[in-house]
Amino acid sequence: MKIKKIMAQGLIAAAVFTSALSGTAFAGEACADDEVSVIAADDTAGQLRQEIVGYRYVLKDGIWYRRLWSYTYGKWLEDEWTPVP
């Protein structure tokens, strides 16, 4: 049981990590023909960032439950655990 819980948490963490990296632009991709892009610090301060959320799972009495978790703010977004459909 404990191994399943650890594996489920590992899969969730891997999914969140992969989705966080999918939107990353690297300098080599962003600049064509060795152009240099300069962005002032003032320009990036007003950008909005998407909240990272995901379900946390727990096994209680042989039934899987899930609850929505905000990885950005470190808090629950749902009041209680709900059975996984």
URCOR-V213657 format. One record per residue. PSI is psi in radians with two decimals (none if undefined). OMEGA is omega in radians with two decimals (none if undefined). Layout:
PSI_OMEGA + PSI_OMEGA
This chain:
-0.76_-3.11 + -0.60_3.13 + -0.70_3.11 + -0.69_3.14 + -0.77_3.13 + -0.72_3.12 + -0.72_3.13 + -0.75_3.12 + -0.64_3.10 + -0.71_3.11 + -0.70_3.12 + -0.78_3.13 + -0.70_3.12 + -0.70_3.13 + -0.73_3.12 + -0.74_3.14 + -0.75_-3.14 + -0.74_-3.14 + -0.53_3.11 + -0.61_-3.13 + -0.30_-3.07 + -0.42_-3.14 + 0.09_-3.08 + 2.29_3.06 + 2.33_3.13 + 2.69_-3.06 + -0.66_-3.14 + -0.55_3.14 + -0.57_-3.02 + -0.55_-3.06 + 2.14_3.11 + 2.49_3.08 + 0.75_3.07 + 0.55_3.04 + 2.65_3.12 + 2.21_3.10 + 2.27_3.13 + 2.22_3.11 + 2.20_3.12 + 2.68_-3.14 + -0.52_-3.13 + -0.55_-3.07 + -0.56_-3.07 + -0.22_-3.06 + -0.52_-3.07 + 0.07_-3.10 + 2.45_3.11 + 2.57_3.10 + 2.50_-3.13 + 2.42_3.11 + 2.38_3.12 + 2.07_-3.13 + 2.78_3.09 + 2.82_3.12 + 2.45_2.97 + 2.43_-3.07 + 2.60_3.08 + 2.53_3.12 + 2.02_3.13 + 2.15_3.11 + 0.68_3.10 + 0.10_-3.14 + 2.29_3.10 + 2.33_3.08 + 2.69_3.09 + 2.76_-3.14 + 2.39_-3.07 + 2.25_-3.06 + 2.38_3.05 + 1.92_3.10 + -0.44_-3.13 + -0.83_-3.05 + -0.14_3.11 + 0.79_3.13 + 2.81_3.11 + 2.47_3.08 + -0.19_3.06 + 2.60_-3.06 + -0.60_-3.07 + 2.89_3.11 + 2.43_3.11 + 2.50_3.12 + 2.49_3.10 + 2.23_-3.12 + none_none
